[in-house]
Amino acid sequence: GPGHILNLNHGVLPETPLDNVLQMVRTAHETPAPAAP
């Protein structure tokens, strides 16, 4: 089905500010998924 897969396993370092991670998650929730071909 439509939606996003957001994987935080790679690329988020321990020193990454929490606010940055939270904004990334908010953006993923707010961004519509493209229509399937």
mmCIF file of the N, C-alpha and C atoms, coordinates in Angstrom:
data_MODEL
# 
_entry.id   MODEL 
# 
loop_
_atom_site.group_PDB 
_atom_site.id 
_atom_site.type_symbol 
_atom_site.label_atom_id 
_atom_site.label_alt_id 
_atom_site.label_comp_id 
_atom_site.label_asym_id 
_atom_site.label_entity_id 
_atom_site.label_seq_id 
_atom_site.pdbx_PDB_ins_code 
_atom_site.Cartn_x 
_atom_site.Cartn_y 
_atom_site.Cartn_z 
_atom_site.occupancy 
_atom_site.B_iso_or_equiv 
_atom_site.pdbx_formal_charge 
_atom_site.auth_seq_id 
_atom_site.auth_comp_id 
_atom_site.auth_asym_id 
_atom_site.auth_atom_id 
_atom_site.pdbx_PDB_model_num 
ATOM 1   N N  . GLY A 1 1  ? 0.812  -1.191 0.000   1.00 0.00 ? 1  GLY A N  1 
ATOM 2   C CA . GLY A 1 1  ? 0.000  0.000  0.000   1.00 0.00 ? 1  GLY A CA 1 
ATOM 3   C C  . GLY A 1 1  ? 0.849  1.246  0.000   1.00 0.00 ? 1  GLY A C  1 
ATOM 4   N N  . PRO A 1 2  ? 0.226  2.363  -0.059  1.00 0.00 ? 2  PRO A N  1 
ATOM 5   C CA . PRO A 1 2  ? 0.975  3.619  -0.087  1.00 0.00 ? 2  PRO A CA 1 
ATOM 6   C C  . PRO A 1 2  ? 1.601  3.912  1.275   1.00 0.00 ? 2  PRO A C  1 
ATOM 7   N N  . GLY A 1 3  ? 2.640  4.686  1.250   1.00 0.00 ? 3  GLY A N  1 
ATOM 8   C CA . GLY A 1 3  ? 3.272  5.087  2.501   1.00 0.00 ? 3  GLY A CA 1 
ATOM 9   C C  . GLY A 1 3  ? 4.765  5.217  2.352   1.00 0.00 ? 3  GLY A C  1 
ATOM 10  N N  . HIS A 1 4  ? 5.396  5.464  3.446   1.00 0.00 ? 4  HIS A N  1 
ATOM 11  C CA . HIS A 1 4  ? 6.846  5.651  3.485   1.00 0.00 ? 4  HIS A CA 1 
ATOM 12  C C  . HIS A 1 4  ? 7.462  4.549  4.328   1.00 0.00 ? 4  HIS A C  1 
ATOM 13  N N  . ILE A 1 5  ? 8.698  4.241  4.010   1.00 0.00 ? 5  ILE A N  1 
ATOM 14  C CA . ILE A 1 5  ? 9.507  3.423  4.896   1.00 0.00 ? 5  ILE A CA 1 
ATOM 15  C C  . ILE A 1 5  ? 10.625 4.337  5.365   1.00 0.00 ? 5  ILE A C  1 
ATOM 16  N N  . LEU A 1 6  ? 10.652 4.625  6.633   1.00 0.00 ? 6  LEU A N  1 
ATOM 17  C CA . LEU A 1 6  ? 11.671 5.496  7.205   1.00 0.00 ? 6  LEU A CA 1 
ATOM 18  C C  . LEU A 1 6  ? 12.514 4.649  8.138   1.00 0.00 ? 6  LEU A C  1 
ATOM 19  N N  . ASN A 1 7  ? 13.774 4.476  7.780   1.00 0.00 ? 7  ASN A N  1 
ATOM 20  C CA . ASN A 1 7  ? 14.673 3.617  8.528   1.00 0.00 ? 7  ASN A CA 1 
ATOM 21  C C  . ASN A 1 7  ? 15.710 4.480  9.234   1.00 0.00 ? 7  ASN A C  1 
ATOM 22  N N  . LEU A 1 8  ? 15.711 4.444  10.537  1.00 0.00 ? 8  LEU A N  1 
ATOM 23  C CA . LEU A 1 8  ? 16.682 5.216  11.308  1.00 0.00 ? 8  LEU A CA 1 
ATOM 24  C C  . LEU A 1 8  ? 17.865 4.368  11.768  1.00 0.00 ? 8  LEU A C  1 
ATOM 25  N N  . ASN A 1 9  ? 18.002 3.162  11.234  1.00 0.00 ? 9  ASN A N  1 
ATOM 26  C CA . ASN A 1 9  ? 19.105 2.292  11.654  1.00 0.00 ? 9  ASN A CA 1 
ATOM 27  C C  . ASN A 1 9  ? 20.465 2.790  11.198  1.00 0.00 ? 9  ASN A C  1 
ATOM 28  N N  . HIS A 1 10 ? 20.531 3.451  10.066  1.00 0.00 ? 10 HIS A N  1 
ATOM 29  C CA . HIS A 1 10 ? 21.803 3.873  9.507   1.00 0.00 ? 10 HIS A CA 1 
ATOM 30  C C  . HIS A 1 10 ? 21.810 5.379  9.296   1.00 0.00 ? 10 HIS A C  1 
ATOM 31  N N  . GLY A 1 11 ? 22.916 6.011  9.565   1.00 0.00 ? 11 GLY A N  1 
ATOM 32  C CA . GLY A 1 11 ? 23.086 7.411  9.217   1.00 0.00 ? 11 GLY A CA 1 
ATOM 33  C C  . GLY A 1 11 ? 22.706 8.410  10.294  1.00 0.00 ? 11 GLY A C  1 
ATOM 34  N N  . VAL A 1 12 ? 22.070 7.989  11.367  1.00 0.00 ? 12 VAL A N  1 
ATOM 35  C CA . VAL A 1 12 ? 21.775 8.907  12.463  1.00 0.00 ? 12 VAL A CA 1 
ATOM 36  C C  . VAL A 1 12 ? 22.795 8.625  13.561  1.00 0.00 ? 12 VAL A C  1 
ATOM 37  N N  . LEU A 1 13 ? 23.694 9.566  13.734  1.00 0.00 ? 13 LEU A N  1 
ATOM 38  C CA . LEU A 1 13 ? 24.769 9.391  14.705  1.00 0.00 ? 13 LEU A CA 1 
ATOM 39  C C  . LEU A 1 13 ? 24.300 9.765  16.108  1.00 0.00 ? 13 LEU A C  1 
ATOM 40  N N  . PRO A 1 14 ? 24.947 9.227  17.126  1.00 0.00 ? 14 PRO A N  1 
ATOM 41  C CA . PRO A 1 14 ? 24.541 9.546  18.499  1.00 0.00 ? 14 PRO A CA 1 
ATOM 42  C C  . PRO A 1 14 ? 24.548 11.046 18.798  1.00 0.00 ? 14 PRO A C  1 
ATOM 43  N N  . GLU A 1 15 ? 25.432 11.793 18.143  1.00 0.00 ? 15 GLU A N  1 
ATOM 44  C CA . GLU A 1 15 ? 25.513 13.235 18.403  1.00 0.00 ? 15 GLU A CA 1 
ATOM 45  C C  . GLU A 1 15 ? 24.515 14.057 17.582  1.00 0.00 ? 15 GLU A C  1 
ATOM 46  N N  . THR A 1 16 ? 23.707 13.392 16.752  1.00 0.00 ? 16 THR A N  1 
ATOM 47  C CA . THR A 1 16 ? 22.677 14.097 15.986  1.00 0.00 ? 16 THR A CA 1 
ATOM 48  C C  . THR A 1 16 ? 21.667 14.694 16.961  1.00 0.00 ? 16 THR A C  1 
ATOM 49  N N  . PRO A 1 17 ? 21.408 16.002 16.846  1.00 0.00 ? 17 PRO A N  1 
ATOM 50  C CA . PRO A 1 17 ? 20.436 16.612 17.758  1.00 0.00 ? 17 PRO A CA 1 
ATOM 51  C C  . PRO A 1 17 ? 19.059 15.955 17.633  1.00 0.00 ? 17 PRO A C  1 
ATOM 52  N N  . LEU A 1 18 ? 18.434 15.701 18.772  1.00 0.00 ? 18 LEU A N  1 
ATOM 53  C CA . LEU A 1 18 ? 17.125 15.062 18.792  1.00 0.00 ? 18 LEU A CA 1 
ATOM 54  C C  . LEU A 1 18 ? 16.113 15.861 17.977  1.00 0.00 ? 18 LEU A C  1 
ATOM 55  N N  . ASP A 1 19 ? 16.178 17.187 18.042  1.00 0.00 ? 19 ASP A N  1 
ATOM 56  C CA . ASP A 1 19 ? 15.241 18.015 17.274  1.00 0.00 ? 19 ASP A CA 1 
ATOM 57  C C  . ASP A 1 19 ? 15.342 17.735 15.774  1.00 0.00 ? 19 ASP A C  1 
ATOM 58  N N  . ASN A 1 20 ? 16.544 17.466 15.278  1.00 0.00 ? 20 ASN A N  1 
ATOM 59  C CA . ASN A 1 20 ? 16.712 17.153 13.854  1.00 0.00 ? 20 ASN A CA 1 
ATOM 60  C C  . ASN A 1 20 ? 16.023 15.839 13.493  1.00 0.00 ? 20 ASN A C  1 
ATOM 61  N N  . VAL A 1 21 ? 16.182 14.845 14.351  1.00 0.00 ? 21 VAL A N  1 
ATOM 62  C CA . VAL A 1 21 ? 15.556 13.544 14.098  1.00 0.00 ? 21 VAL A CA 1 
ATOM 63  C C  . VAL A 1 21 ? 14.035 13.679 14.150  1.00 0.00 ? 21 VAL A C  1 
ATOM 64  N N  . LEU A 1 22 ? 13.531 14.403 15.144  1.00 0.00 ? 22 LEU A N  1 
ATOM 65  C CA . LEU A 1 22 ? 12.083 14.592 15.264  1.00 0.00 ? 22 LEU A CA 1 
ATOM 66  C C  . LEU A 1 22 ? 11.519 15.331 14.058  1.00 0.00 ? 22 LEU A C  1 
ATOM 67  N N  . GLN A 1 23 ? 12.244 16.334 13.557  1.00 0.00 ? 23 GLN A N  1 
ATOM 68  C CA . GLN A 1 23 ? 11.769 17.057 12.381  1.00 0.00 ? 23 GLN A CA 1 
ATOM 69  C C  . GLN A 1 23 ? 11.745 16.146 11.159  1.00 0.00 ? 23 GLN A C  1 
ATOM 70  N N  . MET A 1 24 ? 12.725 15.262 11.029  1.00 0.00 ? 24 MET A N  1 
ATOM 71  C CA . MET A 1 24 ? 12.738 14.326 9.909   1.00 0.00 ? 24 MET A CA 1 
ATOM 72  C C  . MET A 1 24 ? 11.510 13.411 9.966   1.00 0.00 ? 24 MET A C  1 
ATOM 73  N N  . VAL A 1 25 ? 11.171 12.931 11.157  1.00 0.00 ? 25 VAL A N  1 
ATOM 74  C CA . VAL A 1 25 ? 10.005 12.057 11.308  1.00 0.00 ? 25 VAL A CA 1 
ATOM 75  C C  . VAL A 1 25 ? 8.722  12.833 11.013  1.00 0.00 ? 25 VAL A C  1 
ATOM 76  N N  . ARG A 1 26 ? 8.622  14.068 11.518  1.00 0.00 ? 26 ARG A N  1 
ATOM 77  C CA . ARG A 1 26 ? 7.434  14.897 11.234  1.00 0.00 ? 26 ARG A CA 1 
ATOM 78  C C  . ARG A 1 26 ? 7.280  15.115 9.737   1.00 0.00 ? 26 ARG A C  1 
ATOM 79  N N  . THR A 1 27 ? 8.381  15.424 9.067   1.00 0.00 ? 27 THR A N  1 
ATOM 80  C CA . THR A 1 27 ? 8.341  15.662 7.623   1.00 0.00 ? 27 THR A CA 1 
ATOM 81  C C  . THR A 1 27 ? 7.884  14.414 6.886   1.00 0.00 ? 27 THR A C  1 
ATOM 82  N N  . ALA A 1 28 ? 8.367  13.252 7.299   1.00 0.00 ? 28 ALA A N  1 
ATOM 83  C CA . ALA A 1 28 ? 7.948  12.001 6.654   1.00 0.00 ? 28 ALA A CA 1 
ATOM 84  C C  . ALA A 1 28 ? 6.451  11.779 6.837   1.00 0.00 ? 28 ALA A C  1 
ATOM 85  N N  . HIS A 1 29 ? 5.928  12.099 8.007   1.00 0.00 ? 29 HIS A N  1 
ATOM 86  C CA . HIS A 1 29 ? 4.492  11.922 8.268   1.00 0.00 ? 29 HIS A CA 1 
ATOM 87  C C  . HIS A 1 29 ? 3.645  12.898 7.459   1.00 0.00 ? 29 HIS A C  1 
ATOM 88  N N  . GLU A 1 30 ? 4.167  14.094 7.217   1.00 0.00 ? 30 GLU A N  1 
ATOM 89  C CA . GLU A 1 30 ? 3.405  15.143 6.538   1.00 0.00 ? 30 GLU A CA 1 
ATOM 90  C C  . GLU A 1 30 ? 3.513  15.087 5.017   1.00 0.00 ? 30 GLU A C  1 
ATOM 91  N N  . THR A 1 31 ? 4.503  14.384 4.487   1.00 0.00 ? 31 THR A N  1 
ATOM 92  C CA . THR A 1 31 ? 4.743  14.345 3.046   1.00 0.00 ? 31 THR A CA 1 
ATOM 93  C C  . THR A 1 31 ? 3.930  13.219 2.421   1.00 0.00 ? 31 THR A C  1 
ATOM 94  N N  . PRO A 1 32 ? 3.067  13.546 1.456   1.00 0.00 ? 32 PRO A N  1 
ATOM 95  C CA . PRO A 1 32 ? 2.274  12.482 0.828   1.00 0.00 ? 32 PRO A CA 1 
ATOM 96  C C  . PRO A 1 32 ? 3.155  11.548 0.000   1.00 0.00 ? 32 PRO A C  1 
ATOM 97  N N  . ALA A 1 33 ? 2.787  10.291 -0.007  1.00 0.00 ? 33 ALA A N  1 
ATOM 98  C CA . ALA A 1 33 ? 3.496  9.306  -0.820  1.00 0.00 ? 33 ALA A CA 1 
ATOM 99  C C  . ALA A 1 33 ? 3.096  9.489  -2.276  1.00 0.00 ? 33 ALA A C  1 
ATOM 100 N N  . PRO A 1 34 ? 4.018  9.275  -3.205  1.00 0.00 ? 34 PRO A N  1 
ATOM 101 C CA . PRO A 1 34 ? 3.655  9.380  -4.627  1.00 0.00 ? 34 PRO A CA 1 
ATOM 102 C C  . PRO A 1 34 ? 2.655  8.288  -5.020  1.00 0.00 ? 34 PRO A C  1 
ATOM 103 N N  . ALA A 1 35 ? 1.868  8.581  -6.015  1.00 0.00 ? 35 ALA A N  1 
ATOM 104 C CA . ALA A 1 35 ? 0.898  7.596  -6.513  1.00 0.00 ? 35 ALA A CA 1 
ATOM 105 C C  . ALA A 1 35 ? 1.637  6.420  -7.143  1.00 0.00 ? 35 ALA A C  1 
ATOM 106 N N  . ALA A 1 36 ? 1.104  5.244  -6.980  1.00 0.00 ? 36 ALA A N  1 
ATOM 107 C CA . ALA A 1 36 ? 1.697  4.050  -7.589  1.00 0.00 ? 36 ALA A CA 1 
ATOM 108 C C  . ALA A 1 36 ? 1.518  4.106  -9.102  1.00 0.00 ? 36 ALA A C  1 
ATOM 109 N N  . PRO A 1 37 ? 2.512  3.607  -9.833  1.00 0.00 ? 37 PRO A N  1 
ATOM 110 C CA . PRO A 1 37 ? 2.407  3.628  -11.315 1.00 0.00 ? 37 PRO A CA 1 
ATOM 111 C C  . PRO A 1 37 ? 1.309  2.719  -11.838 1.00 0.00 ? 37 PRO A C  1 
# 
